Amino acid sequence: MIELYYWPTPNGHKITLFLEEAGLDYTLHPVDISAGDQFKPEFLAFSPNNRMPAIIDTAPSDGGEAITVFESGAILLYLAEKTGRFIPADVRGRKTVTEWLFWQMGGLGPMAGQNHHFVQYAPERIPYAMTRYVNETNRLYGVLNRRLAGRAFVAGDDYSIADMAIYPWIVPWQRQQQTLDDFPDLKRWFEAVAARPATIRAYAKGEPLRTRPTVTEAGKKILFGQTAASLDAAAKPAS
């Protein structure tokens, strides 16, 4: 039913978390981002931002032609609406889940991503940038920790797409120069999500692909040297 274009990164894991929780049939198509698979014209045809994950729903609820969706947050919302699961039906509950989904998309993901870049991958050590993004990641951990005080999950009593969006970005907490013991409510939630059978299955799906490094030296040129002109050139079919 769902064709998932994926690589085992935090954004990729979001979607396997949902699919495993919901028990949907899906086929996983690896998109090796360090090899440049995301620039192939057939992938760009339905993921124009040359980023994975992306999905093709071959059996949409309206019974029409296949539907493509790109951007991990949009995919989670689409799948939640398709299945009627992991997002509340009431307006207030839905509002809360959506807020925290967008908090991850606009805050935790980009800031932790810059943390990863400047601490792990940048060819030169830039202390200002490293401190800036490590500290901002720490601030966001604090926001999440306060939110989880007295709550089982981010939006309340029920596991939701907000938790699925946030959890994979906490998994690499050590690489982000954070300490979970500093955030006891976050740590409790993190351990509860990690122990869910669907979480275990979702991460196991990515294990065979982790034998290949996510970022190689050659891959850095692909991932970190993109411009509009380079993307236009990559999208052109070979003559």
C-alpha positions as CSV (number, residue, x, y, z in Angstrom):
1,M,0.0,0.0,0.0
2,I,2.8,2.4,0.9
3,E,6.0,2.8,-1.1
4,L,8.5,4.4,1.3
5,Y,11.7,6.0,0.0
6,Y,14.0,6.0,3.0
7,W,17.4,6.1,4.6
8,P,18.0,5.4,8.3
9,T,18.3,9.0,9.5
10,P,16.1,10.7,12.1
11,N,13.6,11.9,9.4
12,G,13.5,8.4,7.8
13,H,12.9,6.7,11.1
14,K,9.8,8.9,11.8
15,I,7.9,7.2,9.0
16,T,8.9,3.6,9.8
17,L,7.8,4.3,13.4
18,F,4.3,5.2,12.1
19,L,4.1,2.4,9.6
20,E,5.1,-0.2,12.2
21,E,2.7,1.2,14.8
22,A,-0.2,1.2,12.4
23,G,0.6,-2.1,10.9
24,L,0.3,-0.8,7.3
25,D,1.8,-2.8,4.5
26,Y,4.8,-1.0,3.0
27,T,7.7,-1.5,0.7
28,L,11.0,0.1,1.7
29,H,13.1,1.7,-1.1
30,P,16.6,2.7,0.1
31,V,17.7,6.2,-0.9
32,D,21.4,6.3,-0.3
33,I,21.8,10.0,0.4
34,S,25.6,9.8,0.6
35,A,25.7,8.3,-2.9
36,G,23.3,10.9,-4.4
37,D,20.3,8.8,-4.9
38,Q,18.1,11.7,-3.9
39,F,19.1,13.5,-7.1
40,K,17.8,10.9,-9.5
41,P,15.1,12.3,-11.8
42,E,12.7,9.6,-10.9
43,F,12.9,10.5,-7.2
44,L,12.8,14.2,-7.8
45,A,9.6,13.7,-9.7
46,F,7.7,13.3,-6.4
47,S,10.2,14.7,-3.9
48,P,11.2,18.0,-5.5
49,N,13.3,19.2,-2.5
50,N,15.7,16.2,-3.1
51,R,15.2,15.0,0.4
52,M,14.0,11.7,1.8
53,P,11.7,10.4,3.2
54,A,8.9,10.5,0.6
55,I,6.0,8.1,0.1
56,I,3.7,6.9,-2.7
57,D,0.3,5.7,-1.4
58,T,-0.9,3.3,-4.1
59,A,-4.3,2.8,-2.4
60,P,-5.4,6.3,-1.3
61,S,-8.6,6.7,0.7
62,D,-10.4,8.4,-2.2
63,G,-9.9,5.4,-4.4
64,G,-8.2,7.5,-7.1
65,E,-4.7,7.5,-8.5
66,A,-1.6,7.1,-6.3
67,I,-0.8,10.0,-4.1
68,T,2.8,11.1,-3.4
69,V,3.9,13.0,-0.3
70,F,7.2,14.5,0.6
71,E,8.5,16.1,3.8
72,S,8.4,14.0,7.0
73,G,5.9,16.1,8.9
74,A,3.5,16.2,6.0
75,I,3.9,12.4,5.6
76,L,3.0,11.8,9.3
77,L,0.0,14.0,9.0
78,Y,-1.1,12.3,5.8
79,L,-0.8,8.9,7.3
80,A,-2.5,9.9,10.5
81,E,-5.5,11.3,8.6
82,K,-5.5,8.2,6.3
83,T,-5.7,5.8,9.1
84,G,-7.5,7.9,11.8
85,R,-4.7,7.0,14.2
86,F,-2.1,8.8,16.4
87,I,-3.8,12.1,16.1
88,P,-6.9,13.1,18.1
89,A,-10.2,13.7,16.5
90,D,-11.2,16.6,18.8
91,V,-10.1,20.1,17.8
92,R,-8.1,20.8,21.0
93,G,-6.2,17.5,21.0
94,R,-5.5,17.8,17.3
95,K,-4.2,21.3,17.8
96,T,-1.8,20.2,20.5
97,V,-0.4,17.3,18.5
98,T,0.1,19.6,15.5
99,E,1.8,22.2,17.6
100,W,4.4,19.7,18.8
101,L,4.9,18.2,15.4
102,F,5.7,21.7,14.0
103,W,7.9,22.3,17.0
104,Q,10.0,19.4,15.9
105,M,10.0,20.4,12.3
106,G,10.8,24.0,12.9
107,G,13.0,23.7,16.0
108,L,14.5,20.5,17.2
109,G,15.2,19.0,13.8
110,P,16.9,22.0,12.2
111,M,18.8,23.0,15.4
112,A,20.0,19.4,16.1
113,G,20.8,19.0,12.5
114,Q,23.1,22.1,12.6
115,N,24.6,20.7,15.8
116,H,25.4,17.4,14.0
117,H,26.9,19.4,11.1
118,F,29.2,21.7,13.0
119,V,30.2,19.2,15.6
120,Q,30.6,16.1,13.4
121,Y,31.0,17.0,9.8
122,A,32.3,20.6,9.3
123,P,35.8,20.6,7.7
124,E,36.9,23.2,10.1
125,R,36.1,23.6,13.8
126,I,34.1,26.8,14.4
127,P,33.8,27.2,18.1
128,Y,31.0,29.8,17.9
129,A,28.9,27.7,15.7
130,M,29.5,24.6,17.7
131,T,28.6,26.3,21.0
132,R,25.6,28.0,19.4
133,Y,23.9,24.8,18.2
134,V,24.9,22.6,21.2
135,N,23.4,25.2,23.5
136,E,20.2,25.6,21.4
137,T,19.8,21.8,21.3
138,N,20.1,21.9,25.1
139,R,17.5,24.6,25.4
140,L,15.1,22.6,23.3
141,Y,15.7,19.5,25.4
142,G,14.7,21.6,28.4
143,V,11.5,22.7,26.6
144,L,10.6,19.1,26.0
145,N,11.5,18.0,29.5
146,R,9.2,20.6,31.0
147,R,6.4,19.6,28.6
148,L,6.7,16.0,29.6
149,A,6.5,16.7,33.4
150,G,3.3,14.9,34.5
151,R,2.5,13.6,31.0
152,A,3.1,10.1,29.5
153,F,3.6,11.5,26.0
154,V,4.2,14.9,24.4
155,A,0.5,15.6,23.7
156,G,-0.9,14.0,26.9
157,D,-1.9,10.4,27.7
158,D,-1.8,9.0,24.2
159,Y,1.2,8.3,21.9
160,S,0.9,10.4,18.7
161,I,2.7,11.5,15.6
162,A,4.3,14.3,17.7
163,D,6.2,11.6,19.7
164,M,7.1,9.8,16.5
165,A,8.6,13.0,15.0
166,I,10.5,14.0,18.1
167,Y,11.9,10.6,19.3
168,P,14.4,10.0,16.4
169,W,16.0,13.4,17.0
170,I,16.7,12.5,20.6
171,V,18.2,9.1,19.8
172,P,21.6,10.7,18.9
173,W,21.7,12.6,22.2
174,Q,25.4,11.8,22.8
175,R,26.4,13.1,19.4
176,Q,24.5,16.2,20.2
177,Q,26.7,16.7,23.3
178,Q,23.7,16.2,25.7
179,T,23.1,14.2,28.8
180,L,19.7,12.6,29.3
181,D,20.2,12.4,33.1
182,D,19.9,16.2,33.1
183,F,16.3,15.9,31.8
184,P,14.5,13.2,33.9
185,D,11.1,13.6,32.4
186,L,12.5,13.5,28.9
187,K,14.6,10.4,29.8
188,R,11.5,8.6,31.2
189,W,9.6,9.3,28.0
190,F,12.5,8.4,25.8
191,E,13.0,5.0,27.4
192,A,9.2,4.3,27.2
193,V,9.2,5.0,23.4
194,A,12.4,3.1,22.9
195,A,10.8,0.0,24.5
196,R,7.7,0.0,22.3
197,P,7.7,-3.1,20.0
198,A,7.0,-1.0,17.0
199,T,10.0,1.2,17.7
200,I,12.2,-1.8,18.0
201,R,10.9,-3.1,14.6
202,A,11.2,0.2,12.9
203,Y,14.9,0.6,13.9
204,A,15.6,-3.0,12.9
205,K,14.4,-2.1,9.4
206,G,17.2,0.3,9.0
207,E,20.0,-1.9,10.4
208,P,20.9,-3.6,7.1
209,L,21.5,-0.2,5.6
210,R,23.7,1.0,8.5
211,T,26.5,-1.1,7.2
212,R,27.0,1.7,4.7
213,P,28.1,5.0,6.3
214,T,25.5,7.8,6.2
215,V,28.1,10.4,5.3
216,T,31.4,9.6,3.5
217,E,34.1,12.0,2.4
218,A,32.7,11.9,-1.1
219,G,29.2,12.1,0.3
220,K,30.0,15.4,2.1
221,K,30.5,17.0,-1.3
222,I,27.1,15.8,-2.3
223,L,25.3,16.7,0.9
224,F,26.9,19.9,1.9
225,G,27.8,21.5,-1.4
226,Q,24.4,21.9,-3.0
227,T,23.4,25.0,-4.9
228,A,20.4,25.7,-7.1
229,A,22.7,25.3,-10.2
230,S,24.1,22.0,-9.0
231,L,20.6,20.7,-8.3
232,D,19.4,21.8,-11.8
233,A,22.3,19.9,-13.3
234,A,21.7,16.8,-11.3
235,A,18.0,16.7,-12.3
236,K,18.8,16.9,-16.1
237,P,18.5,13.4,-17.7
238,A,21.7,12.1,-19.2
239,S,22.0,12.9,-22.9
